[in-house]
Amino acid sequence: MKTNFIEECKAIVVEHTFAKNWAEIEGWWELGKTLNEEESFTLKNIKRLAYEIERSEENILRAILFYKKYPDLSMLPGGKNITWYSIIENYL
């Protein structure tokens, strides 16, 4: 196989992996934004919310913190290899 073909295939995989990871990051960011802006939401409600949306209380708290720390997603460091897990480990 030609080197250009292999490089093109690698680039496709990288771009689609990034798109998948970025969609997850945007989802957590948007949840954090919504919870930060909702006046009726308090941390007392987190257990019920976690149950209702089938997500952990810990990740909901992380989403809130994530939005507070990065209200503008373009400020998020990390490049193409960024994942929700790497945000938790390195930036929160």
PyMOL Python script that loads the backbone (N, CA, C, O; Angstrom):
from pymol import cmd

cmd.read_pdbstr("""\
ATOM      1  N   MET A   1       0.838  -1.188   0.000  1.00  0.00           N
ATOM      2  CA  MET A   1       0.000   0.000   0.000  1.00  0.00           C
ATOM      3  C   MET A   1       0.881   1.249   0.000  1.00  0.00           C
ATOM      4  O   MET A   1       1.983   1.259   0.550  1.00  0.00           O
ATOM      5  N   LYS A   2       0.377   2.270  -0.616  1.00  0.00           N
ATOM      6  CA  LYS A   2       1.116   3.521  -0.716  1.00  0.00           C
ATOM      7  C   LYS A   2       1.053   4.274   0.615  1.00  0.00           C
ATOM      8  O   LYS A   2       0.062   4.209   1.342  1.00  0.00           O
ATOM      9  N   THR A   3       2.123   4.979   0.905  1.00  0.00           N
ATOM     10  CA  THR A   3       2.230   5.759   2.134  1.00  0.00           C
ATOM     11  C   THR A   3       1.131   6.818   2.213  1.00  0.00           C
ATOM     12  O   THR A   3       0.559   7.030   3.283  1.00  0.00           O
ATOM     13  N   ASN A   4       0.830   7.477   1.112  1.00  0.00           N
ATOM     14  CA  ASN A   4      -0.221   8.509   1.112  1.00  0.00           C
ATOM     15  C   ASN A   4      -1.574   7.923   1.484  1.00  0.00           C
ATOM     16  O   ASN A   4      -2.350   8.547   2.207  1.00  0.00           O
ATOM     17  N   PHE A   5      -1.851   6.732   0.993  1.00  0.00           N
ATOM     18  CA  PHE A   5      -3.124   6.076   1.302  1.00  0.00           C
ATOM     19  C   PHE A   5      -3.219   5.757   2.791  1.00  0.00           C
ATOM     20  O   PHE A   5      -4.254   5.988   3.416  1.00  0.00           O
ATOM     21  N   ILE A   6      -2.143   5.229   3.351  1.00  0.00           N
ATOM     22  CA  ILE A   6      -2.121   4.907   4.776  1.00  0.00           C
ATOM     23  C   ILE A   6      -2.279   6.174   5.611  1.00  0.00           C
ATOM     24  O   ILE A   6      -3.030   6.181   6.587  1.00  0.00           O
ATOM     25  N   GLU A   7      -1.597   7.220   5.248  1.00  0.00           N
ATOM     26  CA  GLU A   7      -1.704   8.496   5.973  1.00  0.00           C
ATOM     27  C   GLU A   7      -3.125   9.064   5.887  1.00  0.00           C
ATOM     28  O   GLU A   7      -3.636   9.620   6.859  1.00  0.00           O
ATOM     29  N   GLU A   8      -3.749   8.923   4.736  1.00  0.00           N
ATOM     30  CA  GLU A   8      -5.130   9.385   4.577  1.00  0.00           C
ATOM     31  C   GLU A   8      -6.058   8.597   5.505  1.00  0.00           C
ATOM     32  O   GLU A   8      -6.946   9.174   6.133  1.00  0.00           O
ATOM     33  N   CYS A   9      -5.856   7.300   5.588  1.00  0.00           N
ATOM     34  CA  CYS A   9      -6.673   6.458   6.474  1.00  0.00           C
ATOM     35  C   CYS A   9      -6.467   6.832   7.941  1.00  0.00           C
ATOM     36  O   CYS A   9      -7.426   6.903   8.711  1.00  0.00           O
ATOM     37  N   LYS A  10      -5.226   7.067   8.319  1.00  0.00           N
ATOM     38  CA  LYS A  10      -4.925   7.492   9.692  1.00  0.00           C
ATOM     39  C   LYS A  10      -5.625   8.813  10.010  1.00  0.00           C
ATOM     40  O   LYS A  10      -6.201   8.975  11.085  1.00  0.00           O
ATOM     41  N   ALA A  11      -5.571   9.742   9.077  1.00  0.00           N
ATOM     42  CA  ALA A  11      -6.196  11.051   9.277  1.00  0.00           C
ATOM     43  C   ALA A  11      -7.706  10.918   9.462  1.00  0.00           C
ATOM     44  O   ALA A  11      -8.296  11.618  10.285  1.00  0.00           O
ATOM     45  N   ILE A  12      -8.319  10.036   8.714  1.00  0.00           N
ATOM     46  CA  ILE A  12      -9.764   9.796   8.857  1.00  0.00           C
ATOM     47  C   ILE A  12     -10.071   9.292  10.262  1.00  0.00           C
ATOM     48  O   ILE A  12     -10.998   9.777  10.910  1.00  0.00           O
ATOM     49  N   VAL A  13      -9.302   8.329  10.726  1.00  0.00           N
ATOM     50  CA  VAL A  13      -9.520   7.770  12.067  1.00  0.00           C
ATOM     51  C   VAL A  13      -9.333   8.848  13.142  1.00  0.00           C
ATOM     52  O   VAL A  13     -10.146   8.957  14.060  1.00  0.00           O
ATOM     53  N   VAL A  14      -8.275   9.633  13.028  1.00  0.00           N
ATOM     54  CA  VAL A  14      -8.011  10.692  14.006  1.00  0.00           C
ATOM     55  C   VAL A  14      -9.160  11.694  14.043  1.00  0.00           C
ATOM     56  O   VAL A  14      -9.633  12.054  15.122  1.00  0.00           O
ATOM     57  N   GLU A  15      -9.610  12.144  12.884  1.00  0.00           N
ATOM     58  CA  GLU A  15     -10.677  13.150  12.835  1.00  0.00           C
ATOM     59  C   GLU A  15     -11.989  12.630  13.406  1.00  0.00           C
ATOM     60  O   GLU A  15     -12.684  13.353  14.121  1.00  0.00           O
ATOM     61  N   HIS A  16     -12.329  11.399  13.101  1.00  0.00           N
ATOM     62  CA  HIS A  16     -13.589  10.849  13.609  1.00  0.00           C
ATOM     63  C   HIS A  16     -13.520  10.530  15.091  1.00  0.00           C
ATOM     64  O   HIS A  16     -14.516  10.666  15.802  1.00  0.00           O
ATOM     65  N   THR A  17     -12.366  10.110  15.561  1.00  0.00           N
ATOM     66  CA  THR A  17     -12.189   9.888  16.999  1.00  0.00           C
ATOM     67  C   THR A  17     -12.304  11.215  17.736  1.00  0.00           C
ATOM     68  O   THR A  17     -12.961  11.299  18.773  1.00  0.00           O
ATOM     69  N   PHE A  18     -11.664  12.252  17.200  1.00  0.00           N
ATOM     70  CA  PHE A  18     -11.761  13.576  17.809  1.00  0.00           C
ATOM     71  C   PHE A  18     -13.214  14.058  17.829  1.00  0.00           C
ATOM     72  O   PHE A  18     -13.675  14.586  18.841  1.00  0.00           O
ATOM     73  N   ALA A  19     -13.929  13.882  16.732  1.00  0.00           N
ATOM     74  CA  ALA A  19     -15.327  14.327  16.651  1.00  0.00           C
ATOM     75  C   ALA A  19     -16.185  13.615  17.702  1.00  0.00           C
ATOM     76  O   ALA A  19     -17.035  14.242  18.334  1.00  0.00           O
ATOM     77  N   LYS A  20     -15.967  12.321  17.891  1.00  0.00           N
ATOM     78  CA  LYS A  20     -16.716  11.557  18.893  1.00  0.00           C
ATOM     79  C   LYS A  20     -16.391  12.060  20.295  1.00  0.00           C
ATOM     80  O   LYS A  20     -17.291  12.295  21.101  1.00  0.00           O
ATOM     81  N   ASN A  21     -15.111  12.223  20.577  1.00  0.00           N
ATOM     82  CA  ASN A  21     -14.699  12.701  21.897  1.00  0.00           C
ATOM     83  C   ASN A  21     -15.194  14.118  22.157  1.00  0.00           C
ATOM     84  O   ASN A  21     -15.651  14.434  23.255  1.00  0.00           O
ATOM     85  N   TRP A  22     -15.099  14.968  21.136  1.00  0.00           N
ATOM     86  CA  TRP A  22     -15.526  16.360  21.293  1.00  0.00           C
ATOM     87  C   TRP A  22     -17.037  16.440  21.535  1.00  0.00           C
ATOM     88  O   TRP A  22     -17.490  17.280  22.313  1.00  0.00           O
ATOM     89  N   ALA A  23     -17.808  15.591  20.891  1.00  0.00           N
ATOM     90  CA  ALA A  23     -19.263  15.583  21.114  1.00  0.00           C
ATOM     91  C   ALA A  23     -19.567  15.250  22.575  1.00  0.00           C
ATOM     92  O   ALA A  23     -20.460  15.852  23.171  1.00  0.00           O
ATOM     93  N   GLU A  24     -18.836  14.304  23.154  1.00  0.00           N
ATOM     94  CA  GLU A  24     -19.044  13.963  24.566  1.00  0.00           C
ATOM     95  C   GLU A  24     -18.672  15.143  25.464  1.00  0.00           C
ATOM     96  O   GLU A  24     -19.391  15.457  26.413  1.00  0.00           O
ATOM     97  N   ILE A  25     -17.555  15.790  25.165  1.00  0.00           N
ATOM     98  CA  ILE A  25     -17.122  16.954  25.941  1.00  0.00           C
ATOM     99  C   ILE A  25     -18.160  18.071  25.862  1.00  0.00           C
ATOM    100  O   ILE A  25     -18.507  18.675  26.877  1.00  0.00           O
ATOM    101  N   GLU A  26     -18.648  18.341  24.666  1.00  0.00           N
ATOM    102  CA  GLU A  26     -19.679  19.377  24.507  1.00  0.00           C
ATOM    103  C   GLU A  26     -20.940  19.032  25.285  1.00  0.00           C
ATOM    104  O   GLU A  26     -21.591  19.914  25.846  1.00  0.00           O
ATOM    105  N   GLY A  27     -21.282  17.764  25.319  1.00  0.00           N
ATOM    106  CA  GLY A  27     -22.467  17.338  26.073  1.00  0.00           C
ATOM    107  C   GLY A  27     -22.319  17.614  27.554  1.00  0.00           C
ATOM    108  O   GLY A  27     -23.234  18.153  28.176  1.00  0.00           O
ATOM    109  N   TRP A  28     -21.172  17.249  28.136  1.00  0.00           N
ATOM    110  CA  TRP A  28     -20.948  17.519  29.565  1.00  0.00           C
ATOM    111  C   TRP A  28     -20.889  19.013  29.833  1.00  0.00           C
ATOM    112  O   TRP A  28     -21.400  19.482  30.851  1.00  0.00           O
ATOM    113  N   TRP A  29     -20.265  19.774  28.920  1.00  0.00           N
ATOM    114  CA  TRP A  29     -20.190  21.223  29.079  1.00  0.00           C
ATOM    115  C   TRP A  29     -21.591  21.842  29.055  1.00  0.00           C
ATOM    116  O   TRP A  29     -21.921  22.694  29.879  1.00  0.00           O
ATOM    117  N   GLU A  30     -22.403  21.398  28.096  1.00  0.00           N
ATOM    118  CA  GLU A  30     -23.762  21.939  27.986  1.00  0.00           C
ATOM    119  C   GLU A  30     -24.595  21.590  29.213  1.00  0.00           C
ATOM    120  O   GLU A  30     -25.374  22.419  29.684  1.00  0.00           O
ATOM    121  N   LEU A  31     -24.445  20.379  29.733  1.00  0.00           N
ATOM    122  CA  LEU A  31     -25.147  20.008  30.964  1.00  0.00           C
ATOM    123  C   LEU A  31     -24.703  20.913  32.108  1.00  0.00           C
ATOM    124  O   LEU A  31     -25.533  21.416  32.866  1.00  0.00           O
ATOM    125  N   GLY A  32     -23.393  21.120  32.232  1.00  0.00           N
ATOM    126  CA  GLY A  32     -22.889  22.016  33.276  1.00  0.00           C
ATOM    127  C   GLY A  32     -23.434  23.418  33.137  1.00  0.00           C
ATOM    128  O   GLY A  32     -23.795  24.044  34.133  1.00  0.00           O
ATOM    129  N   LYS A  33     -23.500  23.920  31.923  1.00  0.00           N
ATOM    130  CA  LYS A  33     -24.044  25.260  31.674  1.00  0.00           C
ATOM    131  C   LYS A  33     -25.506  25.330  32.091  1.00  0.00           C
ATOM    132  O   LYS A  33     -25.923  26.269  32.769  1.00  0.00           O
ATOM    133  N   THR A  34     -26.270  24.344  31.687  1.00  0.00           N
ATOM    134  CA  THR A  34     -27.695  24.313  32.013  1.00  0.00           C
ATOM    135  C   THR A  34     -27.909  24.295  33.523  1.00  0.00           C
ATOM    136  O   THR A  34     -28.752  25.024  34.045  1.00  0.00           O
ATOM    137  N   LEU A  35     -27.154  23.470  34.210  1.00  0.00           N
ATOM    138  CA  LEU A  35     -27.304  23.367  35.669  1.00  0.00           C
ATOM    139  C   LEU A  35     -26.843  24.637  36.373  1.00  0.00           C
ATOM    140  O   LEU A  35     -27.438  25.044  37.371  1.00  0.00           O
ATOM    141  N   ASN A  36     -25.793  25.263  35.863  1.00  0.00           N
ATOM    142  CA  ASN A  36     -25.328  26.512  36.459  1.00  0.00           C
ATOM    143  C   ASN A  36     -26.310  27.651  36.258  1.00  0.00           C
ATOM    144  O   ASN A  36     -26.408  28.546  37.098  1.00  0.00           O
ATOM    145  N   GLU A  37     -27.034  27.623  35.153  1.00  0.00           N
ATOM    146  CA  GLU A  37     -27.965  28.711  34.841  1.00  0.00           C
ATOM    147  C   GLU A  37     -29.359  28.499  35.415  1.00  0.00           C
ATOM    148  O   GLU A  37     -30.138  29.448  35.503  1.00  0.00           O
ATOM    149  N   GLU A  38     -29.685  27.279  35.804  1.00  0.00           N
ATOM    150  CA  GLU A  38     -31.023  26.973  36.322  1.00  0.00           C
ATOM    151  C   GLU A  38     -31.106  27.352  37.805  1.00  0.00           C
ATOM    152  O   GLU A  38     -30.480  26.723  38.658  1.00  0.00           O
ATOM    153  N   GLU A  39     -31.887  28.390  38.087  1.00  0.00           N
ATOM    154  CA  GLU A  39     -31.991  28.889  39.457  1.00  0.00           C
ATOM    155  C   GLU A  39     -32.598  27.871  40.419  1.00  0.00           C
ATOM    156  O   GLU A  39     -32.260  27.862  41.603  1.00  0.00           O
ATOM    157  N   SER A  40     -33.486  27.018  39.925  1.00  0.00           N
ATOM    158  CA  SER A  40     -34.155  26.075  40.819  1.00  0.00           C
ATOM    159  C   SER A  40     -33.295  24.847  41.129  1.00  0.00           C
ATOM    160  O   SER A  40     -33.645  24.060  42.009  1.00  0.00           O
ATOM    161  N   PHE A  41     -32.173  24.674  40.417  1.00  0.00           N
ATOM    162  CA  PHE A  41     -31.320  23.517  40.668  1.00  0.00           C
ATOM    163  C   PHE A  41     -30.374  23.811  41.819  1.00  0.00           C
ATOM    164  O   PHE A  41     -29.689  24.833  41.837  1.00  0.00           O
ATOM    165  N   THR A  42     -30.349  22.892  42.781  1.00  0.00           N
ATOM    166  CA  THR A  42     -29.391  22.988  43.885  1.00  0.00           C
ATOM    167  C   THR A  42     -28.714  21.632  44.036  1.00  0.00           C
ATOM    168  O   THR A  42     -29.170  20.633  43.480  1.00  0.00           O
ATOM    169  N   LEU A  43     -27.640  21.608  44.781  1.00  0.00           N
ATOM    170  CA  LEU A  43     -26.936  20.351  44.989  1.00  0.00           C
ATOM    171  C   LEU A  43     -27.800  19.343  45.751  1.00  0.00           C
ATOM    172  O   LEU A  43     -27.529  18.142  45.720  1.00  0.00           O
ATOM    173  N   LYS A  44     -28.826  19.825  46.426  1.00  0.00           N
ATOM    174  CA  LYS A  44     -29.760  18.918  47.097  1.00  0.00           C
ATOM    175  C   LYS A  44     -30.517  18.059  46.080  1.00  0.00           C
ATOM    176  O   LYS A  44     -30.970  16.960  46.403  1.00  0.00           O
ATOM    177  N   ASN A  45     -30.651  18.564  44.857  1.00  0.00           N
ATOM    178  CA  ASN A  45     -31.388  17.857  43.801  1.00  0.00           C
ATOM    179  C   ASN A  45     -30.528  16.882  43.005  1.00  0.00           C
ATOM    180  O   ASN A  45     -31.038  16.178  42.134  1.00  0.00           O
ATOM    181  N   ILE A  46     -29.249  16.835  43.291  1.00  0.00           N
ATOM    182  CA  ILE A  46     -28.342  16.104  42.417  1.00  0.00           C
ATOM    183  C   ILE A  46     -28.599  14.601  42.401  1.00  0.00           C
ATOM    184  O   ILE A  46     -28.479  13.965  41.354  1.00  0.00           O
ATOM    185  N   LYS A  47     -28.948  14.033  43.538  1.00  0.00           N
ATOM    186  CA  LYS A  47     -29.185  12.586  43.582  1.00  0.00           C
ATOM    187  C   LYS A  47     -30.353  12.205  42.673  1.00  0.00           C
ATOM    188  O   LYS A  47     -30.271  11.232  41.923  1.00  0.00           O
ATOM    189  N   ARG A  48     -31.422  12.963  42.742  1.00  0.00           N
ATOM    190  CA  ARG A  48     -32.586  12.669  41.901  1.00  0.00           C
ATOM    191  C   ARG A  48     -32.256  12.889  40.429  1.00  0.00           C
ATOM    192  O   ARG A  48     -32.617  12.077  39.578  1.00  0.00           O
ATOM    193  N   LEU A  49     -31.569  13.988  40.134  1.00  0.00           N
ATOM    194  CA  LEU A  49     -31.201  14.261  38.753  1.00  0.00           C
ATOM    195  C   LEU A  49     -30.332  13.133  38.201  1.00  0.00           C
ATOM    196  O   LEU A  49     -30.546  12.669  37.081  1.00  0.00           O
ATOM    197  N   ALA A  50     -29.363  12.699  38.980  1.00  0.00           N
ATOM    198  CA  ALA A  50     -28.482  11.616  38.545  1.00  0.00           C
ATOM    199  C   ALA A  50     -29.296  10.369  38.221  1.00  0.00           C
ATOM    200  O   ALA A  50     -29.050   9.700  37.217  1.00  0.00           O
ATOM    201  N   TYR A  51     -30.253  10.068  39.064  1.00  0.00           N
ATOM    202  CA  TYR A  51     -31.108   8.910  38.821  1.00  0.00           C
ATOM    203  C   TYR A  51     -31.930   9.097  37.545  1.00  0.00           C
ATOM    204  O   TYR A  51     -32.019   8.188  36.719  1.00  0.00           O
ATOM    205  N   GLU A  52     -32.522  10.266  37.392  1.00  0.00           N
ATOM    206  CA  GLU A  52     -33.421  10.530  36.262  1.00  0.00           C
ATOM    207  C   GLU A  52     -32.690  10.524  34.916  1.00  0.00           C
ATOM    208  O   GLU A  52     -33.240  10.062  33.917  1.00  0.00           O
ATOM    209  N   ILE A  53     -31.468  11.030  34.882  1.00  0.00           N
ATOM    210  CA  ILE A  53     -30.753  11.087  33.600  1.00  0.00           C
ATOM    211  C   ILE A  53     -29.738   9.944  33.456  1.00  0.00           C
ATOM    212  O   ILE A  53     -28.989   9.877  32.482  1.00  0.00           O
ATOM    213  N   GLU A  54     -29.737   9.066  34.435  1.00  0.00           N
ATOM    214  CA  GLU A  54     -28.891   7.861  34.415  1.00  0.00           C
ATOM    215  C   GLU A  54     -27.408   8.182  34.247  1.00  0.00           C
ATOM    216  O   GLU A  54     -26.710   7.599  33.418  1.00  0.00           O
ATOM    217  N   ARG A  55     -26.960   9.122  35.057  1.00  0.00           N
ATOM    218  CA  ARG A  55     -25.552   9.500  35.108  1.00  0.00           C
ATOM    219  C   ARG A  55     -25.144   9.582  36.574  1.00  0.00           C
ATOM    220  O   ARG A  55     -25.992   9.757  37.449  1.00  0.00           O
ATOM    221  N   SER A  56     -23.860   9.456  36.837  1.00  0.00           N
ATOM    222  CA  SER A  56     -23.399   9.475  38.229  1.00  0.00           C
ATOM    223  C   SER A  56     -23.458  10.891  38.798  1.00  0.00           C
ATOM    224  O   SER A  56     -23.318  11.879  38.077  1.00  0.00           O
ATOM    225  N   GLU A  57     -23.670  10.959  40.104  1.00  0.00           N
ATOM    226  CA  GLU A  57     -23.641  12.243  40.793  1.00  0.00           C
ATOM    227  C   GLU A  57     -22.271  12.896  40.596  1.00  0.00           C
ATOM    228  O   GLU A  57     -22.172  14.108  40.409  1.00  0.00           O
ATOM    229  N   GLU A  58     -21.230  12.086  40.639  1.00  0.00           N
ATOM    230  CA  GLU A  58     -19.870  12.580  40.480  1.00  0.00           C
ATOM    231  C   GLU A  58     -19.683  13.267  39.117  1.00  0.00           C
ATOM    232  O   GLU A  58     -19.100  14.349  39.047  1.00  0.00           O
ATOM    233  N   ASN A  59     -20.171  12.647  38.043  1.00  0.00           N
ATOM    234  CA  ASN A  59     -20.024  13.269  36.726  1.00  0.00           C
ATOM    235  C   ASN A  59     -20.882  14.519  36.586  1.00  0.00           C
ATOM    236  O   ASN A  59     -20.498  15.453  35.882  1.00  0.00           O
ATOM    237  N   ILE A  60     -22.009  14.552  37.228  1.00  0.00           N
ATOM    238  CA  ILE A  60     -22.836  15.766  37.195  1.00  0.00           C
ATOM    239  C   ILE A  60     -22.098  16.903  37.894  1.00  0.00           C
ATOM    240  O   ILE A  60     -22.075  18.031  37.401  1.00  0.00           O
ATOM    241  N   LEU A  61     -21.500  16.604  39.036  1.00  0.00           N
ATOM    242  CA  LEU A  61     -20.702  17.620  39.726  1.00  0.00           C
ATOM    243  C   LEU A  61     -19.517  18.065  38.878  1.00  0.00           C
ATOM    244  O   LEU A  61     -19.167  19.246  38.857  1.00  0.00           O
ATOM    245  N   ARG A  62     -18.908  17.122  38.186  1.00  0.00           N
ATOM    246  CA  ARG A  62     -17.802  17.463  37.295  1.00  0.00           C
ATOM    247  C   ARG A  62     -18.265  18.368  36.161  1.00  0.00           C
ATOM    248  O   ARG A  62     -17.551  19.295  35.777  1.00  0.00           O
ATOM    249  N   ALA A  63     -19.452  18.109  35.623  1.00  0.00           N
ATOM    250  CA  ALA A  63     -19.991  18.947  34.548  1.00  0.00           C
ATOM    251  C   ALA A  63     -20.191  20.377  35.040  1.00  0.00           C
ATOM    252  O   ALA A  63     -19.887  21.332  34.325  1.00  0.00           O
ATOM    253  N   ILE A  64     -20.696  20.521  36.245  1.00  0.00           N
ATOM    254  CA  ILE A  64     -20.897  21.858  36.826  1.00  0.00           C
ATOM    255  C   ILE A  64     -19.558  22.574  36.965  1.00  0.00           C
ATOM    256  O   ILE A  64     -19.426  23.732  36.570  1.00  0.00           O
ATOM    257  N   LEU A  65     -18.576  21.889  37.521  1.00  0.00           N
ATOM    258  CA  LEU A  65     -17.248  22.457  37.692  1.00  0.00           C
ATOM    259  C   LEU A  65     -16.602  22.768  36.344  1.00  0.00           C
ATOM    260  O   LEU A  65     -15.968  23.810  36.179  1.00  0.00           O
ATOM    261  N   PHE A  66     -16.763  21.873  35.395  1.00  0.00           N
ATOM    262  CA  PHE A  66     -16.203  22.044  34.051  1.00  0.00           C
ATOM    263  C   PHE A  66     -16.708  23.335  33.420  1.00  0.00           C
ATOM    264  O   PHE A  66     -15.921  24.117  32.887  1.00  0.00           O
ATOM    265  N   TYR A  67     -18.002  23.559  33.479  1.00  0.00           N
ATOM    266  CA  TYR A  67     -18.544  24.785  32.896  1.00  0.00           C
ATOM    267  C   TYR A  67     -18.027  26.021  33.635  1.00  0.00           C
ATOM    268  O   TYR A  67     -17.684  27.023  33.008  1.00  0.00           O
ATOM    269  N   LYS A  68     -17.973  25.948  34.956  1.00  0.00           N
ATOM    270  CA  LYS A  68     -17.483  27.098  35.731  1.00  0.00           C
ATOM    271  C   LYS A  68     -16.027  27.418  35.384  1.00  0.00           C
ATOM    272  O   LYS A  68     -15.648  28.585  35.284  1.00  0.00           O
ATOM    273  N   LYS A  69     -15.226  26.390  35.205  1.00  0.00           N
ATOM    274  CA  LYS A  69     -13.806  26.588  34.907  1.00  0.00           C
ATOM    275  C   LYS A  69     -13.566  26.997  33.452  1.00  0.00           C
ATOM    276  O   LYS A  69     -12.638  27.751  33.159  1.00  0.00           O
ATOM    277  N   TYR A  70     -14.407  26.497  32.544  1.00  0.00           N
ATOM    278  CA  TYR A  70     -14.265  26.785  31.112  1.00  0.00           C
ATOM    279  C   TYR A  70     -15.592  27.272  30.525  1.00  0.00           C
ATOM    280  O   TYR A  70     -16.230  26.549  29.759  1.00  0.00           O
ATOM    281  N   PRO A  71     -16.011  28.484  30.875  1.00  0.00           N
ATOM    282  CA  PRO A  71     -17.278  28.977  30.318  1.00  0.00           C
ATOM    283  C   PRO A  71     -17.202  29.183  28.804  1.00  0.00           C
ATOM    284  O   PRO A  71     -18.227  29.302  28.133  1.00  0.00           O
ATOM    285  N   ASP A  72     -15.991  29.222  28.284  1.00  0.00           N
ATOM    286  CA  ASP A  72     -15.767  29.313  26.844  1.00  0.00           C
ATOM    287  C   ASP A  72     -14.947  28.085  26.454  1.00  0.00           C
ATOM    288  O   ASP A  72     -13.777  27.975  26.822  1.00  0.00           O
ATOM    289  N   LEU A  73     -15.553  27.168  25.716  1.00  0.00           N
ATOM    290  CA  LEU A  73     -14.877  25.919  25.360  1.00  0.00           C
ATOM    291  C   LEU A  73     -13.611  26.130  24.534  1.00  0.00           C
ATOM    292  O   LEU A  73     -12.729  25.271  24.526  1.00  0.00           O
ATOM    293  N   SER A  74     -13.515  27.245  23.853  1.00  0.00           N
ATOM    294  CA  SER A  74     -12.315  27.485  23.054  1.00  0.00           C
ATOM    295  C   SER A  74     -11.088  27.705  23.943  1.00  0.00           C
ATOM    296  O   SER A  74      -9.961  27.672  23.449  1.00  0.00           O
ATOM    297  N   MET A  75     -11.288  27.926  25.239  1.00  0.00           N
ATOM    298  CA  MET A  75     -10.189  28.106  26.182  1.00  0.00           C
ATOM    299  C   MET A  75      -9.633  26.770  26.673  1.00  0.00           C
ATOM    300  O   MET A  75      -8.602  26.742  27.345  1.00  0.00           O
ATOM    301  N   LEU A  76     -10.287  25.690  26.353  1.00  0.00           N
ATOM    302  CA  LEU A  76      -9.883  24.375  26.821  1.00  0.00           C
ATOM    303  C   LEU A  76      -8.616  23.913  26.110  1.00  0.00           C
ATOM    304  O   LEU A  76      -8.592  23.837  24.882  1.00  0.00           O
ATOM    305  N   PRO A  77      -7.559  23.601  26.870  1.00  0.00           N
ATOM    306  CA  PRO A  77      -6.346  23.075  26.236  1.00  0.00           C
ATOM    307  C   PRO A  77      -6.516  21.593  25.900  1.00  0.00           C
ATOM    308  O   PRO A  77      -7.497  20.975  26.316  1.00  0.00           O
ATOM    309  N   GLY A  78      -5.588  21.025  25.164  1.00  0.00           N
ATOM    310  CA  GLY A  78      -5.636  19.584  24.970  1.00  0.00           C
ATOM    311  C   GLY A  78      -5.470  19.077  23.562  1.00  0.00           C
ATOM    312  O   GLY A  78      -5.011  17.950  23.375  1.00  0.00           O
ATOM    313  N   GLY A  79      -5.817  19.848  22.576  1.00  0.00           N
ATOM    314  CA  GLY A  79      -5.641  19.400  21.198  1.00  0.00           C
ATOM    315  C   GLY A  79      -6.550  18.249  20.801  1.00  0.00           C
ATOM    316  O   GLY A  79      -7.604  18.044  21.402  1.00  0.00           O
ATOM    317  N   LYS A  80      -6.144  17.508  19.797  1.00  0.00           N
ATOM    318  CA  LYS A  80      -6.968  16.451  19.204  1.00  0.00           C
ATOM    319  C   LYS A  80      -7.109  15.216  20.091  1.00  0.00           C
ATOM    320  O   LYS A  80      -8.026  14.420  19.888  1.00  0.00           O
ATOM    321  N   ASN A  81      -6.231  15.045  21.056  1.00  0.00           N
ATOM    322  CA  ASN A  81      -6.280  13.858  21.902  1.00  0.00           C
ATOM    323  C   ASN A  81      -7.150  14.037  23.145  1.00  0.00           C
ATOM    324  O   ASN A  81      -7.160  13.163  24.012  1.00  0.00           O
ATOM    325  N   ILE A  82      -7.868  15.130  23.249  1.00  0.00           N
ATOM    326  CA  ILE A  82      -8.664  15.410  24.442  1.00  0.00           C
ATOM    327  C   ILE A  82      -9.858  14.470  24.547  1.00  0.00           C
ATOM    328  O   ILE A  82     -10.520  14.161  23.556  1.00  0.00           O
ATOM    329  N   THR A  83     -10.109  14.032  25.748  1.00  0.00           N
ATOM    330  CA  THR A  83     -11.269  13.194  26.057  1.00  0.00           C
ATOM    331  C   THR A  83     -11.879  13.702  27.353  1.00  0.00           C
ATOM    332  O   THR A  83     -11.244  14.469  28.077  1.00  0.00           O
ATOM    333  N   TRP A  84     -13.098  13.288  27.655  1.00  0.00           N
ATOM    334  CA  TRP A  84     -13.728  13.651  28.919  1.00  0.00           C
ATOM    335  C   TRP A  84     -12.863  13.148  30.077  1.00  0.00           C
ATOM    336  O   TRP A  84     -12.684  13.856  31.068  1.00  0.00           O
ATOM    337  N   TYR A  85     -12.332  11.947  29.958  1.00  0.00           N
ATOM    338  CA  TYR A  85     -11.481  11.386  31.006  1.00  0.00           C
ATOM    339  C   TYR A  85     -10.235  12.243  31.208  1.00  0.00           C
ATOM    340  O   TYR A  85      -9.849  12.503  32.347  1.00  0.00           O
ATOM    341  N   SER A  86      -9.604  12.684  30.128  1.00  0.00           N
ATOM    342  CA  SER A  86      -8.401  13.508  30.284  1.00  0.00           C
ATOM    343  C   SER A  86      -8.724  14.880  30.893  1.00  0.00           C
ATOM    344  O   SER A  86      -7.894  15.454  31.597  1.00  0.00           O
ATOM    345  N   ILE A  87      -9.907  15.397  30.629  1.00  0.00           N
ATOM    346  CA  ILE A  87     -10.328  16.642  31.271  1.00  0.00           C
ATOM    347  C   ILE A  87     -10.457  16.430  32.767  1.00  0.00           C
ATOM    348  O   ILE A  87      -9.980  17.245  33.557  1.00  0.00           O
ATOM    349  N   ILE A  88     -11.097  15.345  33.158  1.00  0.00           N
ATOM    350  CA  ILE A  88     -11.260  15.034  34.591  1.00  0.00           C
ATOM    351  C   ILE A  88      -9.896  14.897  35.255  1.00  0.00           C
ATOM    352  O   ILE A  88      -9.661  15.449  36.330  1.00  0.00           O
ATOM    353  N   GLU A  89      -9.015  14.170  34.622  1.00  0.00           N
ATOM    354  CA  GLU A  89      -7.699  13.879  35.220  1.00  0.00           C
ATOM    355  C   GLU A  89      -6.752  15.091  35.240  1.00  0.00           C
ATOM    356  O   GLU A  89      -5.980  15.259  36.184  1.00  0.00           O
ATOM    357  N   ASN A  90      -6.811  15.926  34.206  1.00  0.00           N
ATOM    358  CA  ASN A  90      -5.801  16.975  34.050  1.00  0.00           C
ATOM    359  C   ASN A  90      -6.271  18.402  34.246  1.00  0.00           C
ATOM    360  O   ASN A  90      -5.459  19.278  34.540  1.00  0.00           O
ATOM    361  N   TYR A  91      -7.560  18.658  34.093  1.00  0.00           N
ATOM    362  CA  TYR A  91      -8.004  20.050  34.083  1.00  0.00           C
ATOM    363  C   TYR A  91      -9.045  20.384  35.151  1.00  0.00           C
ATOM    364  O   TYR A  91      -9.334  21.559  35.373  1.00  0.00           O
ATOM    365  N   LEU A  92      -9.602  19.396  35.803  1.00  0.00           N
ATOM    366  CA  LEU A  92     -10.539  19.683  36.879  1.00  0.00           C
ATOM    367  C   LEU A  92      -9.852  19.377  38.179  1.00  0.00           C
ATOM    368  O   LEU A  92     -10.446  19.542  39.245  1.00  0.00           O
TER     369      LEU A  92
END
""", "prot")
cmd.dss("prot")
cmd.show_as("cartoon", "prot")
cmd.util.cbc("prot")
cmd.orient("prot")
